[in-house]
Amino acid sequence: MAKLDPLPEILDALARSMEKQFQGGLCSILLCDHGKLHHGAAPNLPKAYSEALDGMLIGPEAGSCGKAAFCRDIVIVADIATDPLWQNFRHLALEYQLRACWSAPAIGSDQEILGTFAVYFKTCRTPQNQDLEILSLSAHIASIAIERDRTTQALADLNQQLEVRVEERTAALRESEAKLEAMLNFAPAVIYVKDLQGRHIFVNRAFLKLFNCTLADIIGKVNHDFYLPEVADVFEKHDRIVIESCHFHQFEEDVKIHDKNYTFLSHKFILFDQNQQPYALCGISNDITQRQAFYNALQRSQEQLKATLQAIPDLVFRLNSQGEYLAIYPSEYVGNLVDTKLAIGYSIMELLPPPIAAKYSQVTQTALATKTLQTYEQDVVIDGVLRHEEVRVAPCGDNEVVFVIRDITEQETALRERQKAADTIKKSEDRFGRIANNMPGVLYQYVLHPDGSHNFMYMSERCQEIFGLDADTITRDANQLFQLFEAEDFISLKASILLSATTLNTWSWEGKLVTPSGENKWIQGISQPERQVNGDIVWDGVVVDISERKLMEIELQKTVAELDRATRLKDEFLANMSHELRTPLNGILGMSEALKEGILGALNSNQHHAIAMIEKSGKHLLELISDILDISKIEAGKLELYLTEVRVQELCTSSLTLVNHLAFTKQINIEINIPQALEKTLIKVDNRRLRQVLINLLSNALKFTHKSGKINLNVGIKTSPNAAISTPQSIYFSVIDNGIGIAPDDLNKLFLPFTQIDSSLNRQYSGTGLGLALVKQIIELHGGCVEVSSQLGKGSCFTVYLPYHKTSNYLTNLPDKSNWQLPSYFTVNNPKSPLIMLALNNQPLLITLSSYLEAKGYSLLISQNGQEAIALIESQSPQLVLIDIQIPVLDGLAAITYIRQNLKLTNLPIIALTALDTTGEPEKCREAGANEYLTKPIKLKQLSNLIQNLLNC
């Protein structure tokens, strides 16, 4: 598998290898595909037998392999001749003298059945425990090989997709930066920046144009130097609110400029420097004078509409889709079945006679479903008088209808009364026309004829305001309206109309047009098509002006782009801080290691002790840096979890291993309590991060527990403590000690970064106050929570809860990972003193590495920038290059890329050094051409072994 051989060759080799483990056994590997098992490898089984089993269905009675895949467990058949599992395949097996079959499922990391591993025997045979372990291990190895083959193909496809996305993202970022650069000076909004003393330090062109001033007139001036006193007082008050709260605020501000009154919607917020200290106030003000006037006009229009409805000789009321009264406009001409003052919010089913309520409910649903006007007549008794009424029900949006009820009793008895009613209807229609014209949009009826011709049958008068065309022009020639759209928008509009006509689905579209006066406007239209008997398609709908909303969306996009840039700058800051902090530590730890090994001469006991203290302090500082960077990554949302399945017992024991030395020193007994049912349970977590949590909790318990104390690590399952956890049950890990305990008033300080609960403890017990903060944030990233209980002087209990899925599997036959050993490189003494190039610009690191490597017998070339390194490599031909990717002039990645372009240097071993411990960094180095990759601080022994390995290749 390590050589990436094809899957059939790997499975064949595995089968042959396992046949040596099973005396007299014949191994077979079947691959699972869509509920069937197919031949994978069976080097010594009869070919005809393997072909007969190919394509076998998985099931509870499908032999050893079919059942093993079905029940996801090992299946042992000691005698094929008598076992009922083989009733469908017994004749085939006995024909080839096969008497026993043991089979185990090959299960992938995502719990998918990938295949089976089986061993056949020509005699009846029952497995021993060792046989079962080998069988389970073989199935596991087969699953790894199958999964690796699938993963390799998936990774190749994903890599291609990622390359395309990177190119697209790079182009988008360049375009975003160009837009951001022009945004301030070309934004239509007025933008200004003031220092915390109120002096203007920046204004954009829109500001200068609005106030007809120059930069000299405003820069350095405070509000009272520039504005009228009453305006300056308001601005000063608003600025002070933002500065004191350090939060974003929005204000409506009235300003008089050149004898003209303006209303601005101002967004004000604080600017912070790289140390998160406020240094200025920024304001973005949009002129909403026209919008405010439009809002006032809209309110007047709504009041006029209400007055109109109350004046018409009809009973008018609105119902929602559930039949509840939303509004009632009573009329003196029509009686009412309900109390108009008390009915709002009540259902017609509660207030009206059942037959009338049922009819109202029916026509309401019909009007909403068909988006058409419903009319009918009804007889009702009001105040003891029988009345004949006409009921008209019109849909109003998606969830409301308008009822218009008219008493037409007299129409049945006299022509004069019918004519009077007709006049009333005509007046009502006129009123409807006025209502339509007062709506904040254009009502229309559009018809598409079977021959492809089209026209507007109706267009409300608001079309003049939105389109710049009067209703007569549009109804006379529809193309007069369509010519206002730009080519691209017209194509989209036409396609949407044809699609709606074909499917009779709701038509909804938005786009941009240019009015005859040259004004750009965004519009949105919506309507429901209806096919007529003659084949016409009719749309009754509304078009509204959404230009203001579009402008707000554009402003929002610009703000998002600015936030993206700020996030990128923060990421670069963290990367640079990692480099600047880890690089000097590399020199400290590296020189300490060299001194301890006696590279620079023998040390006495006091010197050994001093060097050990330096190394311990350096490692402590490195841990602090890593914790700080972890906290920063979590807060920035950049810390990613790498979830894998981990055994509970292995997780606990591996965490305990790293704190045992401290427990031994303080004579503290640590006891792990895991229920037997959970010892082999798999949980899906980030193994490294969860071990970091347990080690932090155990280390804290050891730190605050007196000598000869006791600590318990308990694991179990219980009901999830709060709704934030996604599963009903949680697996918990509790660390319990009998140490100094915590006062109740101090419990709320435990999980704050850089906080310790008592200054005296801070002097007595070392620490940064980051450990528990990391614990809380890592557990919350896993979807869990942390709880703590403590009693001063008696001890503490810290418990972390994680989501628990009952589908976790139990693996009982896998070898213990603690017994695995990694291969080590052989030390090679090269009498020709290989020449090594060191391309570094950090003096402490350069001194450390050069001293160490010279002591190891290597000859060295030194360069301190990428350009110099390339020249020395081409002239001196070193056998190996060690290069820092952050060297000046020409950075390390660029230098490596240049070296690999030289055909004579394609096989030159190159080791890249960096302080950036981030995901993707090794891939960048290897893509540039580096053979290996090391992260600072460097372990000298690891470096020595790596150099020897590369030189011996």
Buried (B, 14 or more C-beta within 10 A) or exposed (E): EEEEEEBBEBBBBBBEEBBEBBEEBBBBBBBBEEEBBBBBBBBEBBEEBBEBBEEBEBEEBBBBBBBBBBEEEBBBBBBBEEBEBBEBBBEBBEEBEBBBBBBBBBBBBEEEBBBBBBBBBEEEBEBEEEBBBBBBBBBBBBBBBBBBBEEEEEEEEEEEEEEEEEEEEEEEBEEBEEBBEEBBEEBEBBBBBBBEEBBBBBBBEBBBEBBEBEEEBBEEBBBBEBBEEEBBEBBBEBBEEBBEEEEEBEBEBEBEEEEEEBBBBBBBBBEEEEEEEEEBBBBBBBBBBEEBEBEEEEEEBEEEBEEBBEEBBBBBBBBBBEBBBBBBBBBEEBBBBBEBEEBBEBBBBEBBEEEBBEBBBEBBBBBBEEBBBBEEEBEBEEEEEEBBBBBBBBBBEEEBBBBBBBBBBEBEEEEEBBEEBEEBBEEBEEBBBBBBBBBBBBBBBBBBEEEEEBBBEBBBBBBBEBBBBBBEBBBEBBEBBBEBBEEEBBEBBEEBBEEBBEEEEBBEBBBBBBBEEEEEBBBBBBBBBBEEEEEBBBBBBBBBBBBEEBBEEEBEEBEEBBEBBEEEEBBEEBBEBBBEBBBBBBBBBBBBBBBBEEBEEEBEEEEEEBBEEBBEEBBEBBEBBBBBBBBBBBEEEBBEBEEEBBBBBBBBBBBBEBBEEBBEEEEBEBEBEBEEEBBBBBBBBBBEBBBBBBBBBBBBBBBBBEEEBBBBBBBBBEEBBEEEBEBEBBBBBBBBBBBBBBEEEBBEBBBBBEBBBEEEBBEEEEBBBBBBBBBBBBBEBBBBBBEBBBEEEEBBBBBBBBBBEEEBEEEEBEEEEEEEEEEEEEEEEEEEEBBBBBBBBBEBBBBBBBBBBEBBEBBBBBBBBBBBBBEBBEEEEBBBBBBBBBBEEBBBBBBBBBBBEEEEBEEBBBBBBBBBEBEEBBEBBBEBBBBBBBBBBBEBEEBBBBBBBBBEE
